[in-house]
Amino acid sequence: MMQSPIIYALGLLLSVLSSPVAARQTLWEPVADKVFLQEKSEQVPTATAVTQVAIVGKRSFAVLDGKLQELKEGALQPVPNSPAGISKVEVFASDLWVIASSGLYRYAKNSWEKLSDDAFVDVCLHLGKVHAATRDVVYVHEMGKLTNIEPEGGYLSSDVTMLMEDGTQLLADPVKLGPVTAIASYSGTLHILRPGKLVQLSGKVVNEHLIDWGNLPSKNTHDLLSLGSRLFVSTDRGLGVLRGASLQQIKGEDGLPVEDTRELAKGFDRDVWIGTTRGAIRMQEDDWHYFGADHWLPDEQVNDIAVGENEVLIGTQGGLGIIRYEPFTLRKKSDHYEQWLDKYGHKRMGFIHTLYQYEGDWVREISDNDGAHTATYLSAMSYKYAVTGEEAARQEAVNSFQAMLWLERITPIDGLIARSIWSRKGDRGAMGQRGSGGLPAKWNATADSLWYWKGDASSDEIIAHFYSVALFHDLAAKGKEKELANEHMRRIAGYIMENGWVLIDADGQPTRWGRWNPEYLLRPYGWSDRGVNGLEALAFTYSTYALTGEERFKKGYEQLVDWGYAENTVKQKNTFPPSQIAPWDDNLAFEAYNTLLRYEKNPRLRSFYLRSLERTFEIKRMEKIPWFNFTYAAMTGNDADLEAAVQHLREWTLDCTEHNFFNSHRDDLFVEAGYTSYEGGLKAISPRETTVMRGARRAIVLDGGRNSTLIMEPTGFIRDYWMGRHYGLIQAPETTDPGLLEVDNGSGEGLGAKPYDGPERPDFLK
């Protein structure tokens, strides 16, 4: 039955009032879920290089094998009567101006017109007229023909030593324009790029002394682009930017991702697009977007760029890259990822799975951490229900909650959980043969032989259960669901405590990483884990006490405090040596922070946990990952770089396939001002420039990917967005336009893994 609006509103109010920040003033300002332009990628691979591209209205063109082709229905098709040997294509008004080996052409209204047999190098629009340059001569196109603009008597020099009193010049050799490599109109004046030198055609004078201050970054120059107050020059060591008579430089230290720049194109929103030998770059007034090979482009060598209305064509050595921009809100983006989970088959009996390729098909990975991966989605749907009151979100949460219950109920011991569950009759692919820390996998058959469950559970799974189930209990559970949530936590926490703070597996032996006992954590072997494991133990015992009221869990919690576990949490985050830095531990720690700080009110103990969170967040802050920033803001009320964290969500890619990414070659690998790298990271890489990752993601990983053979579940985004909404860190979108709140629900046929068709999971609510 749908919850009544009044009851839902009261529940939401109680949830907000009971939140950790409700009773104190917050120092953060909520961030608006404003409309932004979201990139979408498409590629058209080709056997040979795409050397030139152009956009005319809604038509897209490319040069392949020296001839003009048009993009139709995702494929390049030859344009009839195209000249051969095309080296340059530019668009003026609605006409294509084409430089070919046989001369200069204009393509208009599907018809070719040859204008000259000469060998041209560049064309531009100057004072409203098309100008075309050969190596030595510049022509203007007027009245249907080309006219040499050189004045009678030739060009004059800007060298004052050649100037006579009457204004004439006596020169031993005539002044020449060339050798011309590119031309552009800037500040009402024609500018000419020679190899390594910029000159200006001021009336009759070839001004070689136009620059009063500065130099080009390199003599290896390539392209010119005039844009407002600036004239850009691409070189192999950065960009030269002419402003008036000052030539400035933009290099890696200024934020330019790749200094070896080649092609330049005007963008659609006061931006500049740059083609390089290692990808494409979008330069905005205060930001840089880097688009590399695999995810965005067929090849890293960019030969040309053309920009239309919210669309960019990028010609590369391996084909055509297309980047389209569509208005989105974060709410719409979350809806995209929710539909992705369904269409690609990431869901199975309430569990959430990564997909991988197996014998030519996509199959679900039955992993080491199915509970932990499902916990992220369970928390996401719990947050969403708390914000929206949508019963559909609550039912998603209930379904995943039952999957979490099953991981404990399937084992023969109350309180022992499985890592994952394999169906003998319904699952495809291969059962993983590797277990925790490289040990052999521990698969156990059920009595009816329908299922196998994977043993040797670790601390990862334990804290994920408590974090997500406690959150579900507080935000989404009703009636018997709350009872089952309490019982689930009671059984697991009780089992661990009864066994001396160790998780005992079905074989009677401790699991490798399921250890929270002082004999491990307060001895040399487990010393590096004493902070994070101690934080987990404190979180799961106190949260169980808070929800069940059973004194044994309070006593267990107090025993941990007496052992010094609370103090040890302060420096739980390892930063050195590198071998001790485990990124997944950050995820576990923040699940524990989210759990423990929601319930613990004792000021003395909270001081330890808050100091721990302060220290850990300062280390993670440079990565701008919402999961860390939102947790810190929600649990402390302090400022947490929310604008940067929300921007991080906007920069997630819509495609969840794990394409390869490469950033270690970049020239902008520096830590931004205002941040400090405590873990040795060179730069926080935007998710646009990496790939979709789960909760243990790190923004300082430069290279990676899985050759496009794995599809990651995008639950991290869904969880972080609705978490932000729940705590008021992200405001609801102001727009009511359905097209900006939801994506079109297509059929999704043929995508991802086939539906699961094996025996069903038990229903624990019956």
N, C-alpha and C positions, 0 to 999 in steps of 0.2 A: 504494500500500500504506500502511495506517495505521502511523504511527510508534509503536514500542513505548514503553510508559510509562517504562522505564528510560532509553532513549536520549533521549526528550523531556525528562525531568527533568534529565539531565546537560547537555543543550543549554541549558535554561532557566537552570541554575546558572551555566554559563559566560557566558551573556548578562548575568546580573546582576553577576557578578564583574568583567566587563569594562566595566561601565557607569561613567560619570565619577564617580559618587558612592560607588562600592562601597568604595574604599580610604580613605574619610574619614568622620568622624562627621557626620551630618546634623543640622541645626538645626530641621528641620520635623518635624511629627507627622503621620502618615498620617490621612486622613479616612475615616470609615466610610461605606460605601454603605448608608445606613440607609433604611428605608421612609419615604416622604413622600407627601403628597397632590398629585397632578398634575391640573391643570385641563384640562378639555375643553370646547370651545365649541360651542354650537348656536344657531341663530337662526331665528325665525319672523317674517318680515317681514309687516307689515300695512299696509293702505292708510290707516288712521287710527291715532291714538295709542292705545297701551295705557296706561291711566291708573292701574290698580290690579292687584296680583297677590297670590296667596295659595297656600299649600301645606297640604293636609290629608292627612296620611299619605302615600300614594303618588299622590294626585290633585293636579293643578296647575290653578289657575284664573287667569283674567285678565279684566279689564273692558275691553271694546271697544265703542265707540259707546254708552257708558253702561250696557251690559248685561253680565251675567255669562256667561263662556264657559269651557269646560273644554278643556284641552290633551289631545288624543287622537291618537296616531299621528302626531305632528309637526304637527298642525293644530288651530286653535281651532274648537270647535263650540259653538253656543248652548246654555245651560242652560235647560230649559223653564220657563216662567212667571217668568223673571227680571224684577224691577222695573226701571223705566227711571231714568236719571239717577243711576246709582250714583257716589258720590264717595269712598267709603271702604269698605275690606274688612279685617277683622281676624279672626284665628283664636284661639279659646279652647277648650281641650280638642279636640274633633273637630268643632266647629261653626263656621260662618262667620257673623260678625256684619256686616251690610251696612247702610251708610247710603246711602239713595237720596233722590231729590227728593220722594218721597211719604212718607218716614218711615224708621223703623228696622225691620230685618228680621233674622230668624235663619234660616239655611239648614242644616238637619240631616237626615241620612238621606234626602237627595234630596227634601226637602219644605220649602216656604216657610212661615214664620210671621211675621205682621206684629205688631210690638210697640207701635208708636206712629206717630201721624201727624205728630209734631213734626219740625222741621228740626234734625238733629243735626250735630255737627262732629267728634266723636271718641269712641272707646270704649277702655277699658283694664280690666285685671284688678287689683282692689285688695282685699287681705285675703280672697282666694279668691272674690270675687264680681265679676261684670261691672258696671262703671260706665259710663254713657253721658252725654255732655255736649252740651247745646245751647249756643247762644251765651251764655246767662245762667244755665242751671240744670244741675246734675249729678244724675243718677238712679242708683239701684242696682237691679239686677235680682234680685228675691227672690220665691220662691214663684210663679214664672211671670209676674210683673208688674213694672213699673217704678215706683219710689217716689222722690219728690224727697227728697234728703238734707238740705235746708235745715232747721235747727231751728226750733221755734216761737219767734217773736219775731225771727227773722232772724239773720244772721251778725254776730259781733262784730269789732271792729277791733283790730289789733295796736298802734295808736297809743296810747301810755301817757297822753297828754294827755287822752284821752277816757275814762280809767278813773276810776271813783268809788271812794271808800273801801270801800264794801261789795261791790265787784267788778262792779257794774252799769255800763252805758255809756249815756250820753245823747247821742244823735247827731242832728244836724240832718237828715242824709240817711242812709237805711239802707245798710249795707255790702253791696256786691254782688260776686259772683264774677267776672262778665264784664267785658269781652268775652272769652270763652274761645275759644282757637284749638286747644289740645291739652291732654290730661291724661295723667298717668302716676303710678304708685305707686312711691314711693322712700322707703326707710327706714321702712316702715310707715305712711307719711303720703301723702295725696293731694296731688300738686303740679299746678299749673295754669299754663299758659303763656298770657299775654295778649300782644298785640302789643308786642314789645320789653321784656317784663317777666315775671319768674318769681315766682309767689306760692305760698303753702302753705296748705292747709286743715288747721289743727291743732285738731281738735275743732270747736268753734263759731267759732273765730277764723280770720279770713282774714289770714294773716301776710304782710304786704308787706315785712317787714324781716328775712327769713330769712338774708340774705347779710351776713356780717361783713367779708369781704375779697373784693375783686375785682369785676369787671363783665363783662357780656356783650360779646362782640366787636363786636356791632352791634345796633341796635334792630330790624333786619329779621329777625325770628325766624320759624322754620318748623315744627320738629318736636321732639318729646321722646322720649327713650329711657332707661329705667331699667335699669341693669345692675350688680348687686352694689353696690359702694361708690360708684358714680358715677351721676349723672344728666346725660345729654348733651342739649344744646340746639343745634340747627343754626341757623346764621345765614348771611348772604351774605358774611361776612368771617371765617369760621372757626367752630370749635365752642366752645361754652361747656361746662365740665365742673364740676358741683357735687359737691364732696366735703365732707360735713358742712355747715359754714357758709362754706366757701371756694369761690368761683367762679373757676376757672382758665380759661385760653384755650389752644386748640390751633390754630395757624396754619401757614402755609406754611413758616416758618422752623423749625417743630418737626417737619416732615416731611409735613404734610397736602398732598397733591398739588393739590387744588383747594379754595379757601376758600369758594366759593359753594355751600354745602351745603344740601340740601333734606330728603331722606328719610333716616330712620334705621331700622335693623333689627338685631336681635340675631343673631349668627352661630351657627355650630354648634360652635365650638371656642374659646370665650371671646374671640371676635372681634366686631367691629362693622362692619356694612356701611353705607356712606354713599352716597346718591344725590346727584349734583350736576348742574349745568347743562352739565358737560363730561365726563360719564362716571361710572362707579361706582368706589368705593374699598373695599377691605377693610383695616380697621385692626386689626393685631395688637398684642400687648404691646410688641414691639420691631421691628416691620416694617410697611411699607405696600405694598399691592398695588393698582396702578391698572389699570382696565379701560376702554379707550376705544372709540370707534366704529370700525366696519369689521371689525376682527378679532373683537372680543368682543360688540359691541352693534350693533343696526340703526341706532341714532341716539345722539348724545351726550347729549341731554336725557333724564335719568332722572326718571321720574314716581313710581315705587314699587319697593320691593324686598321679596321674601319669601325666607326661608331655611328649608330643610328639612334632612334628614339628608344631608350632603355634596352638597347641591344648592342653587342660588341662582337665583331667577327675577328678572329685571330688566325692568320695564315702561318702554318708551321711546316717544318720539314716532313712531318708525318701526317699532315692533313689539316682539317679545319676545326678550330675550337670556337664554340658559340657560347657566349655568356649572356643570358637574358635576365632582366630585372623585373620583379613583380612586387607590387605593394603588399606588405604583410604587417601583421602585429605579432607579438610573441604569443598571444592567444591563438592566432591562426596557425602559427608554427607548431605549437603544442598539438593542435588538432591534426596537423600533417603527420607528426610522429606517431600519434595514437592510431591513425589509419594505417600508417606504415606497418606497425606491429601486426595488425590484422591481415593486411594484404600480403605481406611477405611470410606469414606463418610462423612468427616468433613465439606464439602462444601454444601451449600444450597442457591441458589438464590444470590450468591455473599457473603453471610455471612459465617463465620467460627464458628464451634460449637465443644464443648466437647461432647464426647459420654458417655452414661451410660447404664446400663442394665435395661431393662424393660420387664417383662413377658418373660424372656429367650432370648430376642434379644437385640442387640445394637441399641439405638436410639439417635438422636441428642437432646441435651439439649437446649431448648429455654430459655435463661438465663436472669439474671438481667443486663448483660453487653454485649449483642451481638455486639453493636456498638464498644465498647472498644476492644473486642476480634478481631473483624474484622479489626479494625484500625491497629493492629500489622501486619496483613498480607498485607493490603493495602500499608503500609510503606515499607514492605519487597520487594514487587514487584516493587514499585517505585524506590527503591535503585537498585534493580537488573537491571531494564531497563536502569537506568542511567549508569551502569557499562558495560552492555553487548550490549545494543541496540536491544535485542531480542523482536520482536513484540509480541511473546507469553506471555512474562512477562508483557508487557504493557497492553495486553488485560485482563490478570488476575487482574491487578490493576484497570482497567476501570470497570470491573464487580463488584469488591468490592466497588469501589467508588459509583456506582449506588445504591448498597445496603445501603451505608451510606446516600445517598440522600433520599432514600425511608423512612428512619427512621424519617426524618423531614417532608417529603411530605405526609405521611400517617395520620398525626395528623390534626385536623380541624383548627389549629392555625399556621400561618406563624411564623417560628422560634422555635416552640416547638418541641422537639425531643422525640421519643419513645425509651425505653430501648431495646425492642425486638418486633418481629412480629410473630404471631401464625396463621397458616393456618387451618381453620376448616376442610378442605377436604384433606389436604396433610400431616399434621404433626402427628406423633405418640408419645406415651408417655403421660405424664401428664403435664398440664399447671401449672407452679409454683404458689403456693398460698401464698408464702412469698414475701414481698417486701423489701424496703429499711429499714435497721435497725430493722428488725423483724416485721415491720408493715404489714398489709394485702396487697397482691398484688393488683395493680390497672390496671385491664384489661378493655379495651374499645373496643367496636365493631365498625367496619366501617359501613358506610351507606348501603353498599350492603351485609353486614353480611358475606363476604368471609373471613375477617381477624379480628383478635384481636390485638391491640397494647398495650404494657405495659407502663404505665405512671410512674410518680414519678421519673423522670430521675435525676441523681445527677451530681456532679462536675466531677466524673470519666468519664462519657460519653461525657460531654461537651469538656474537654481538649483533649480527644482522637479524637474527630471530627476535631478540629482545627489542632492538630499536624499532623494527617495523611492526611487530605485534603489539607492543605497548602503544605505538602511535595509532594503529588501527583501533585498539580498545578505546582510546580517548576521543578519536575524531569520527569514527564511522561505524563502530560495532553497535549492535542492538541485542537486547535479550540474551538468548543462549550464546550468541557470538561473543559477548563479553565474558560469559562464564567460561567458554572454551579458551578464550585468550588468557584469562587468569590461570586456568588449569595448565595450559601449554607452558607458560612461564614458570609456574610452580613445579612442574615435573622436571624441566631441564635444570633450573637452578638448584632444586633439591637434590637431583642426582649428582651434580657436580660437587655440592657441599658434602654429601654423604660419603663421597669417595676422596675426601681430603683435598678438594679444589683441583681435581684432575678429572678429565673426561675419559672414562674407561670404555674401550670398544667391546664389541661382542666376543672377541677372543680373550677377554680378561686383561688385556694390556692397555696402558695409556696410549691415546692417540699421540702422534708426534708433536703436534702444536697445541693440543687442548690442555694446557697447563697454566694454572693460576696459583699454584701452591708455593709457599715460601722456600721450600727446598729447591725449587727451580729458579724462581724469580730473584731470590736473595742470595744466590750462589753464582760463581763466575760463569757457568755455562748459559744461564738464562738472564744474566745481568743486563744485557742490552734490551731485553723485552720487559724489564720490570715496570717501566712506566706505562707503556701502552696496554700490556696484559693486566696490570693492576687497575688501570682505568676501566677496562672492560669488566673486570670482576666487581668493582665498586658499582658500576652502572647496572649490571644485571641483578645483583643482589638487592640494591636499594629500590630499583623499579619494581621488582617482584614484591618486595615488602609494601611499597606504596599502593600497589593494586590489589594485593591479597590481604594485607593487614596481618599476616602471620609473623609472630615474634621471632621465629627461628631465622628468618631472613634478615631481620633487623640485627639480631645477634651476630649472624654471619658477617654482616656489613661492618659492625663494630669491631669484630675480630680482625678484619682486613685493615681497618683504620689503626688498630693497635700495632699491627705489624709494620706500620709506616707506609702503607700503600698510597694513602692520600698525598703525603709529601712527595713520594716518588713520581706522582703524575706530573709535577711541575716541569720536569725536564724529560717528559716522555718522548718528545720528538728528537730522533737521532739526526745529526747533521754531519757527523764525521766518525769514523772513516767512511769513504764512499760505499764500502761493502755492507755497511750497516744501515744504509738509507733504502728503505723499502717503501715505494710510493703507495702500495696498498695499505700499509699501516696508517697512513694519513686518513684514508677512508674509514678504517676501523675506529680510529681515535675520534673522528667527528661524529660517527654513529653513537659512540659512547658519550661524547659531550652532549649531543642532542637528547640523549636518554637521561643521563644523570642530572643535568642542570635543570631539567623540567620538573624534577621532583624534590631534589635536595634543597632545603631552605636554611639549614644550619650555617650561620655566617662564617664560623671558623673553618668549616670544611669547604664551603663554597669558595673561600679565599684561595685555597689550594687549587681548586679546579679552574677558577677564573684566571689565576696566574698561569696555569698550564695552557689554557686556551689563548691567553694573550701572547705567550711566547710562541706557541705553535702557529697562530695566525700571522704573526709578524714574519715568520719564515715563509709561509705560503702566500702572503699577500701579493707578492710581485707577479704571481701567476694569474690573478684576477678570476679564479674559478668560482662560480657562484655558490657551489656547495660549501666552500670554506667561508666565503664572505657573508653569505646569508646566515649560516650558523652563528658566526661571530656577532653579527648585528642583532639577531633574534635573542641570543642568550645574554648579551651584555648591554644592549641599547646604544653601543658606541658607534661612531662613524666607521664604515667598512668599505669605502670605495665602491659604493653601490652602483654608481654610473658606469664604472668600468666593468663590474660584474654583469650588469644587464646588457651592456654592449657585447660582452663575451657570448651571451645567449643569442644575440642577433647575428653573430658571426658563425654560428654552427652551420654546416653544410646540410642541405636537404637530403642528399644522397648518403646513405649509411654504409655503403660498400667501402671496405677498407682498401682504398687505392694506396699506392705508394706515395710517399711525400719526401721531399728533400729540401732541407734548409741550412745544412751545415756549410754550404758554399757561400752563403749570403754575406754581403758587405755591411749589413746593419746589425750585426750580432753584438749588441750592447744592452746593458740593463738600463731601463728608463730612469730619468731623474725622479727622485722621490722614493725609489725602491732600493733594496739591498738584496744581493744574492747570497744566501747563507748556505746553499747546497751546491754551489758551483755552476748554476745555470747561466748561460750567456745571454738569453733573451726569453721573454715570455712569447711564445708563438701563438698567433691567433688560431682558433679552431677552423677558420676558413682555410688555413694554410697547412692543416694536418689532416685529421680524419675524425669521424665520430668515435668517441671513446666512452668507457663506462666510468663508474664512480672513482676508481683508482687512477684516473687520468692525471697526467702531468703536462703542464703547458711548456716545460723547458726541454722536452724531447724534440730534437731537431729533425731526425730522419726516422722513417718507419713505414708501416703499411704491410699488407699481406698479398700483394700482387693481385688485388681485386678478387681474391678467392674466399673472402670472409665478409659477412654482413653483420654489423654490430647492432644490437638492440638499442634504440635511442631513449631508453628509460631515464638516463641521467638528466636529459633536458626536461622531460615531463615532470620529474620529481622536483628539480630546482625551480622551475617556473611556478608550479603550484605551491611550493614551499614559500617562495617569495610573495605570492598573492596572499597566502594564509597569514603571514606575519605582517602584512601591510607594506612590505619592502617594495613591491611592484603594485602600482595602481591598476585598476581595471581599465581596459581600453575605453576611451571616450566615444569612439565611433559605434554606431549601431548597424553599420553596413554588414550584412551577412557575409559578403565576399571578402571582408577584412577580418572576419572572426573564424571562419571555417573554410576548409578546402573542399573542392568538388569531390564527391565520393564516386570515383570511377569503379569499374568492375574489378580491376586488379587481377584478372585472369592470367594465368601463366607466370605469375611472379613468385619468387621465393620457394619455400618448401611446401610440399603437398600436405593437405590436412591430415592430422593424426586420425587413424582409423582403428586403433587397438582397443583393448578393454578400458573401461572408464575407471577413474579414480573413485574411491569410496566417498560418500556424502556424509560428513560428520554432523550435519545439522538435522538429519532425520531422526 
